[in-house]
Amino acid sequence: MRKWKTKWIKTDIEPVEMEVTSRSQCMKKGRIPAFSLAEILIVLAIMGILIMLVVPNNAGVATRSKALEAQQELKMIHTLQEAYRMQYSKYSMDLTQLNYIPHKLVTAGGTANYEITVLEASTTGYKAKAEAVVDFNGDGKKNIWEIDQGGVVKEVQPD
């Protein structure tokens, strides 16, 4: 059984501490056991400090997850370029020849954050780029990723 402790305020008589065995007994005496305002404020201050420590560390998560979009799209371009090369013995400059259908960009009401383009293509190699259409962190630079015929995805310009 839970025991409640209540402290009486000092008046003309000596302060008395009594043990109460139930909440109803405590309420009969005119006291409700509760936390003081100071205790609640201390807990809120500690929670605020912990939140301040956690939030800045998660700020880059959104940018990294958006960068994964660019990497996946470039890997898809690589797969399509290799299939095209097997069939035609050359790489293609045209995304429609690769049967690549780009997603609608966020600037046009879609969900894609990166615009995919093929920079160069020949019989021996190609280079494609994914450039962000928005500046994720507001520093004035847009994130750019590139891939080549070796399938190596590299970040050319970090955001």
C-alpha positions as CSV (number, residue, x, y, z in Angstrom):
1,M,0.0,0.0,0.0
2,R,1.3,3.5,-0.9
3,K,2.0,5.8,1.9
4,W,1.6,9.6,1.6
5,K,3.6,12.0,3.7
6,T,2.2,15.4,4.5
7,K,3.8,18.2,6.3
8,W,1.7,20.7,8.2
9,I,2.5,24.4,8.1
10,K,3.8,25.8,11.4
11,T,1.2,27.8,13.3
12,D,0.7,28.2,17.0
13,I,1.3,24.6,17.6
14,E,4.4,22.5,16.8
15,P,4.8,21.2,13.2
16,V,3.6,17.6,13.0
17,E,4.5,15.1,10.3
18,M,2.0,12.4,9.9
19,E,1.8,9.3,7.7
20,V,-1.3,8.9,5.6
21,T,-2.1,5.5,4.2
22,S,-4.5,6.6,1.5
23,R,-5.2,9.6,-0.7
24,S,-8.7,9.9,0.7
25,Q,-7.4,10.1,4.2
26,C,-5.0,12.8,3.0
27,M,-7.9,14.8,1.4
28,K,-10.0,14.5,4.6
29,K,-7.3,16.4,6.4
30,G,-7.6,19.2,3.9
31,R,-4.2,18.6,2.2
32,I,-3.6,17.2,-1.3
33,P,-0.1,15.7,-1.9
34,A,1.4,17.4,-4.9
35,F,4.7,18.7,-6.3
36,S,5.7,22.2,-5.4
37,L,6.1,24.9,-8.0
38,A,9.9,24.9,-7.5
39,E,10.1,21.2,-8.2
40,I,8.1,21.5,-11.4
41,L,10.2,24.4,-12.6
42,I,13.5,22.5,-11.9
43,V,12.2,19.5,-13.9
44,L,11.2,21.8,-16.8
45,A,14.6,23.5,-16.8
46,I,16.4,20.1,-16.9
47,M,14.1,19.0,-19.8
48,G,14.8,22.3,-21.6
49,I,18.6,21.8,-21.3
50,L,18.3,18.2,-22.6
51,I,16.3,19.3,-25.6
52,M,18.8,22.0,-26.4
53,L,21.5,19.4,-26.4
54,V,19.6,17.0,-28.7
55,V,18.0,19.3,-31.3
56,P,21.2,20.8,-32.9
57,N,22.7,17.3,-33.4
58,N,19.6,16.3,-35.5
59,A,19.6,19.4,-37.7
60,G,21.8,17.8,-40.3
61,V,19.7,14.6,-40.6
62,A,17.3,16.3,-43.0
63,T,20.1,17.4,-45.3
64,R,21.7,14.0,-45.2
65,S,18.4,12.2,-46.0
66,K,17.9,14.6,-49.0
67,A,21.4,13.8,-50.2
68,L,20.4,10.1,-50.2
69,E,17.8,11.0,-52.9
70,A,20.5,12.4,-55.1
71,Q,22.7,9.3,-54.6
72,Q,19.9,6.9,-55.4
73,E,18.8,8.8,-58.5
74,L,22.4,8.8,-59.8
75,K,22.8,5.1,-59.1
76,M,19.6,4.6,-61.2
77,I,21.2,6.7,-64.0
78,H,24.3,4.5,-63.8
79,T,22.2,1.3,-64.1
80,L,20.3,2.7,-67.1
81,Q,23.5,4.0,-68.8
82,E,25.1,0.5,-68.4
83,A,22.0,-1.1,-69.9
84,Y,22.0,1.4,-72.8
85,R,25.7,0.8,-73.4
86,M,25.2,-3.0,-73.6
87,Q,22.5,-2.5,-76.2
88,Y,24.0,0.4,-78.3
89,S,27.8,0.2,-77.4
90,K,27.8,3.9,-76.3
91,Y,26.5,6.0,-73.4
92,S,23.6,8.4,-73.9
93,M,23.3,12.1,-73.3
94,D,19.5,12.0,-73.4
95,L,17.6,10.8,-70.3
96,T,14.5,9.9,-72.3
97,Q,16.6,7.5,-74.4
98,L,17.6,5.8,-71.1
99,N,13.9,5.5,-70.2
100,Y,14.5,7.7,-67.2
101,I,11.4,9.6,-66.1
102,P,12.4,12.3,-63.6
103,H,10.3,13.0,-60.6
104,K,8.5,16.4,-60.4
105,L,10.7,18.9,-58.7
106,V,9.6,20.6,-55.4
107,T,9.8,24.0,-57.2
108,A,7.0,22.7,-59.5
109,G,4.9,21.2,-56.7
110,G,6.5,17.8,-56.7
111,T,8.7,15.9,-54.3
112,A,12.1,15.7,-55.9
113,N,14.8,17.9,-54.4
114,Y,17.4,17.3,-57.2
115,E,17.5,17.9,-60.9
116,I,19.3,15.2,-62.8
117,T,21.3,15.9,-66.0
118,V,23.9,14.1,-68.1
119,L,27.0,16.3,-68.5
120,E,28.9,14.3,-71.0
121,A,28.6,10.9,-72.8
122,S,30.7,9.0,-75.3
123,T,31.5,5.5,-76.2
124,T,34.0,5.2,-73.3
125,G,32.3,7.0,-70.5
126,Y,29.7,9.5,-69.1
127,K,29.2,11.9,-66.3
128,A,25.9,12.8,-64.7
129,K,25.0,15.3,-62.1
130,A,22.3,15.8,-59.5
131,E,21.9,19.4,-58.4
132,A,19.7,20.6,-55.6
133,V,16.9,22.9,-56.7
134,V,16.7,24.5,-53.2
135,D,19.3,25.6,-50.7
136,F,18.7,23.2,-47.7
137,N,20.5,25.1,-45.0
138,G,20.3,28.7,-46.4
139,D,24.0,29.3,-46.8
140,G,23.7,30.3,-50.5
141,K,25.3,27.0,-51.9
142,K,23.3,24.2,-53.4
143,N,24.3,20.6,-53.0
144,I,25.7,18.9,-56.1
145,W,26.5,15.2,-56.7
146,E,28.1,13.5,-59.7
147,I,28.6,10.0,-61.0
148,D,30.7,8.6,-63.7
149,Q,30.9,5.3,-65.8
150,G,32.6,3.6,-62.8
151,G,29.5,4.0,-60.7
152,V,31.4,6.2,-58.2
153,V,29.1,8.8,-56.6
154,K,30.9,11.9,-55.2
155,E,29.7,15.1,-53.6
156,V,31.1,17.9,-55.7
157,Q,29.6,20.8,-53.6
158,P,28.3,20.2,-50.1
159,D,25.3,22.2,-48.9
